[in-house]
Amino acid sequence: MSARNEFNDNFKYTILLVGISSIASFFIFGRPVAISILLGGATILWGMSHLAKQNKKMISDKPTTKGGRIGFMIRFVLYAIVLSVSYYMDTLNIFGTLFGLLTFKIALYGQAFLKPRTGGNKHE
């Protein structure tokens, strides 16, 4: 399996991780943390799908680097806005939002760690 396929397959693992962790945190920490995890997870899924679309354009028949830096800035400004809103609103928890923003990386590293051990394809 190529790195690009693993990146695209990671979306379902991220959705699963966000769902399970938000349900568990609802019962353990309460509603604000669960909503914050959902907010962070939705934001990172949007950001990573935006990144995947940009990468797909770059490796197409007519590659273009136009918009790469702007897309990078848009994603990180959005992450900063989401974290700021989470910090200043009483109904959200910044740590839950931060965890939600990190779920894509957690799922990707977990997948990279577990696939070779469970008989999956090794990374090239």
C-alpha positions as CSV (number, residue, x, y, z in Angstrom):
1,M,0.0,0.0,0.0
2,S,1.4,3.4,-1.0
3,A,1.8,6.3,1.4
4,R,-0.9,8.2,-0.5
5,N,-3.4,5.3,0.0
6,E,-2.6,5.1,3.7
7,F,-3.2,8.9,3.9
8,N,-6.6,8.6,2.3
9,D,-7.5,5.4,4.2
10,N,-6.6,7.3,7.4
11,F,-9.8,9.4,7.2
12,K,-12.0,6.5,8.2
13,Y,-9.7,5.7,11.2
14,T,-9.7,9.4,12.2
15,I,-13.5,9.5,12.1
16,L,-13.6,6.3,14.2
17,L,-11.2,7.8,16.7
18,V,-13.1,11.1,16.9
19,G,-16.4,9.2,17.4
20,I,-15.1,6.8,20.1
21,S,-13.1,9.5,22.0
22,S,-16.0,12.0,22.0
23,I,-18.5,9.4,23.2
24,A,-16.0,8.2,25.9
25,S,-15.2,11.8,27.0
26,F,-18.9,12.7,27.2
27,F,-19.3,10.1,29.9
28,I,-16.0,10.8,31.6
29,F,-15.4,14.5,31.3
30,G,-18.8,15.9,30.2
31,R,-20.4,17.6,27.3
32,P,-17.9,20.5,26.7
33,V,-15.0,18.1,26.1
34,A,-17.0,15.9,23.8
35,I,-18.2,18.8,21.7
36,S,-14.6,20.2,21.6
37,I,-13.2,16.9,20.3
38,L,-15.9,16.8,17.6
39,L,-15.0,20.4,16.7
40,G,-11.3,19.7,16.5
41,G,-11.9,16.4,14.6
42,A,-14.1,18.1,12.0
43,T,-11.6,20.9,11.6
44,I,-8.7,18.6,11.0
45,L,-10.7,16.4,8.6
46,W,-11.5,19.5,6.6
47,G,-7.9,20.6,6.7
48,M,-6.5,17.2,5.7
49,S,-9.0,16.8,2.8
50,H,-8.0,20.3,1.6
51,L,-4.3,19.1,1.8
52,A,-5.1,15.9,-0.1
53,K,-6.9,17.9,-2.9
54,Q,-3.9,20.2,-3.2
55,N,-1.5,17.3,-3.4
56,K,-3.7,15.6,-6.0
57,K,-3.5,18.8,-8.1
58,M,0.3,18.9,-7.7
59,I,0.8,15.4,-9.1
60,S,-1.7,15.6,-11.9
61,D,-0.7,15.9,-15.6
62,K,-0.5,19.7,-15.4
63,P,1.1,20.3,-12.0
64,T,0.7,23.7,-10.4
65,T,2.2,25.0,-7.3
66,K,-0.1,28.0,-7.3
67,G,-2.0,28.3,-4.0
68,G,0.2,26.0,-2.0
69,R,1.4,28.6,0.4
70,I,-2.0,30.2,0.6
71,G,-3.7,26.8,1.4
72,F,-1.1,26.2,4.1
73,M,-1.9,29.6,5.6
74,I,-5.6,29.1,5.4
75,R,-5.4,25.8,7.2
76,F,-3.2,27.0,10.0
77,V,-5.2,30.3,10.5
78,L,-8.4,28.1,10.7
79,Y,-6.7,25.9,13.3
80,A,-5.7,29.0,15.3
81,I,-9.2,30.4,15.1
82,V,-10.8,27.2,16.3
83,L,-8.3,27.0,19.2
84,S,-8.9,30.6,20.1
85,V,-12.7,30.2,20.0
86,S,-12.4,27.1,22.1
87,Y,-10.2,28.9,24.7
88,Y,-12.5,31.9,25.1
89,M,-15.9,30.1,25.0
90,D,-17.1,28.6,28.3
91,T,-19.0,25.8,26.5
92,L,-15.8,24.4,24.9
93,N,-12.6,22.9,26.3
94,I,-9.3,23.9,24.6
95,F,-7.7,20.6,25.5
96,G,-10.5,18.6,23.9
97,T,-10.2,20.8,20.8
98,L,-6.4,20.2,20.7
99,F,-6.9,16.5,21.0
100,G,-9.5,16.6,18.2
101,L,-6.9,18.5,16.0
102,L,-4.3,15.8,16.8
103,T,-6.6,12.8,16.0
104,F,-5.5,12.6,12.3
105,K,-1.8,12.3,13.4
106,I,-2.7,9.9,16.2
107,A,-4.6,7.6,13.8
108,L,-1.9,7.9,11.1
109,Y,1.0,7.0,13.5
110,G,-1.2,4.2,15.0
111,Q,-1.8,2.8,11.6
112,A,1.9,3.0,10.7
113,F,2.8,1.3,13.9
114,L,0.2,-1.5,13.8
115,K,0.1,-2.4,10.1
116,P,3.5,-4.2,10.0
117,R,2.8,-6.0,13.2
118,T,-0.6,-7.3,12.1
119,G,0.7,-8.5,8.7
120,G,-0.1,-5.4,6.7
121,N,2.3,-4.0,4.0
122,K,5.5,-2.6,5.3
123,H,6.4,1.0,4.4
124,E,8.8,1.4,1.6
